[in-house]
């Protein structure tokens, strides 16, 4: 893999732009829906949550109103944002493929960052992590952001946000150079204006894409009972998206 195609600067040196282009209020309604779905599908009372790939803690700001949340993320920069936003939550640095906290939770959620699993084995490992951290009767909630039946070549979207004297135009483009493999490229362009002075940054992410059948197959092999529903969001790309509720027997 060409490292230039997986810079992930948004989670490193450009992490400071995340709170600007992703306002907290954009997350509340969808996070509330996740909480409702978790409670409706779990076979036990849900009091504790493990959030894998928690990022900057935007979803956690709502999750913590319903559950005692523990968050894990691979990016130290994003964890710093999460801790600042949610100081009462326990956050741990870790890779969702390998992290082991030696405790179990009533629910495990991975609605966002799981799309960075770029091979079947990566995806299986993330599911295994969820299974091992979940109590029997608990639910693992995860979201399929892209799959071959939904993917649109060269899909491009734009976000315009400002904070103080900083205005950011964020452009993202999805492109799959080889539809036969399990990855596609997400390219981000940032037009950053501070007091009107323009700075342009680019960023490349390698992201995973798998058939829905692969998600179901891997989850069931690990031991989950899987239920799928279609969910629409309130943002600029409402979907629908396949949402998987996975019960540990």
N, C-alpha and C positions, 0 to 999 in steps of 0.2 A: 504494500500500500504506500502510495506517495504521501508522506507526512503533511505536505502542503494541503492535501484534501481533507485533513482531519485536525485542523488547527484548534478548533473549539475556543477561540479567543473570547467568546461571549461569557465563558466560565472562567476566564483567566484575566488577562490584562484589560479586557473590555467589560468585565463584570459590573463595573460602575454604571454602565448604561442600562442595565436590566431594570432597576427600579423606575427608571424614567419611561422606558418603552412598554413596561408591563405594570400599569398602575394597580394598586392593591384592590381597588373597587371592582376591577374586571374579573376577579376570581371568586367573589363571595357567593354569587348565585349558583355557579356550577359546583363549587365545593359543598354547598348545602345539599345539592342533589346527590352528590357522592355519599354524604353522610346518611341521607334518607335511604338510599339504595342498600348501603351496607347494613343498616339496622333491619331493613325488611327481609334481607336474604340470609343473615346469620342465624344459626341455630342455637346460639348462646347469647347472653346479654353482652353487649359490646361496651367495654369501659376503657380498653387500652388499644392503641394503634401504633404500628410500625410503618413509617412512611419511607419507602425506598426511593432514592433519587429525589429528595425533597427540595433540592435547589435552594432558592432564596427564601423559602418559607411562606410563599404567598398562600398556597392552599392551607398550610398549617394554621394560619391566622383564623381560619374558620373551623378547621378540624378540632382545634383545641377547645372550642366551645362545647363540643360533644364528647371528646375522648381525651384521655391522658396520652399525649403524643410523644413518640420518640422518632427522631429523624436521622437519616443516613444519606450522605452525599459524598461523591468522589472529589468535588471541587472545594478547596478550602476557602476560596474567595466567596463562593455562594453560601457556604456555611456561616461565614462571618455576617453576611446580610441576614440570614435566617435567625441567628442568635440575637442580632440587634432588634429585629422585628418581633421575635417571640422569646424573650429572655427566660421565660419559665419552662421552656421545652428543652429536653435533653437531646443534644445533637452530637453525632459521632461521624468522624471521617471514615469512609469505607466504600468499597466497590460492591455493588449489589450482587455480583457474581460470587463473591468469596466471603463477605462479611458474616461473622457469627457473633452474636451478642450474648449467647448462652442464656437466653430467656425466651418465653413465648408470649404472644399477644393475642387479643381477641380478634383483631383484624389486621391485615397487612394491605397497604395500598401502594400501587406503582402506576399512577395514571399518566405520567409524563415521560420520565427519563428512560423508561424501558425501551423506547425506540432507538436508543443508542446501542442496543445489542445487535451486533452485525453478523453473527453466525448462528446456526441452529444450536451449537454447543453453548454459546454465550446466553442465548435465550433460555435454554434448559437449566443452566446454572442459576440464572436469576429466579426462575420458577422454583428451583430446589431451595434456594435461600428463603423464599416466601413460605414454602411448605414447612420447613424446619422451624421457622419462627412463629408459626400459627398454631393456636390451640385447636384441638378437635372441636368441630362445630363452628369454628370461625370462618370468616370469608376473606379471600384474597381478591381485591378489585384491581383490574388492570384494563388499559385502554389500547386498542389497535389504531394508531394514528394513520398508518398507511398500509395497504396491502395491494397486491397486483390488480385486483378487481376494481380498485378505487383510484389508483395512482394516475395523475394527469401530468404528462411530460411538460416540463417548463412552466409548471404552475408558479405564478409570481404574485406576491401580495405586498402591500405597503402599509406601514404604521407611521403616523406622525404624532409625536408627543413633545411636550416641553416642560421644563422645570427651571424656574428662575430665569437666568439669562442663557440657558442651554436649550436649543431646539434640535431634535433628532428625527430624521427621516430614515426609517429602517425598512430595507427592501430585502425580501427573501425569495429565493428561486430554487425549485426542486427539479433535479434532472437525473435521469437514470441512464448512464452510458451503456449498461449491459443488463437488460431485463432478465437475463437467465441466472444472474447471481443473486445474492441476498442483501445487496446494499444499493443505496442511491446517494447522490450528492446534494447537500443543502448549502447553498452559497448565500451569504449575507453581505449586504453593502450598507454601510452606515454613513449618512451625510450628517455630520455633527457641526452645528453652528453655535459658537459661543460669542455673544455680542455681535452676531452677524458674520463673524470670521469662519470660513468653511474649512473643515478637516474631513477627509474621506478615508475610511477604513474598510477593509474587506476581511472576510472570515469564511472558512470552509469547514463543513462538518460531514463526516461519513455516517450515514444513518442506516439502520436495518429495515428490511422489508421482507415479509414472509406471507405466504398464503394463509388464510384463516384456518385451513385444515391443519397446518403445521402448529399453530398456536394450540388448537384443541388437542391434537395428538400428543404434544409434549406435556401439556398440563395433565391429561388423563394418565399418561404413563407414570408420572410422578405420584399420582394418587388422588388428584382433585376430581370432584364432581363439578362439571362445567355447565353454566347457563349463560347464554348470550342474549343481549338486548341491544337495540339501536338507540343511541342517545344523540340529541342535538344540543349545541351550546349557544351561548348568547353573543359570542364574539364575531369577528369578521369572517371566520370560516366555520359556520355552524354545524357542518356535517351533513348527514348523520355519520357517526362513528360506532363501530362495534365495541361494546363494553362487556367484559367478561367477569362474571361473578363466580368464583371458584371456591367451593366448600371443601374443607378438610374433614373427611368422615371421622 
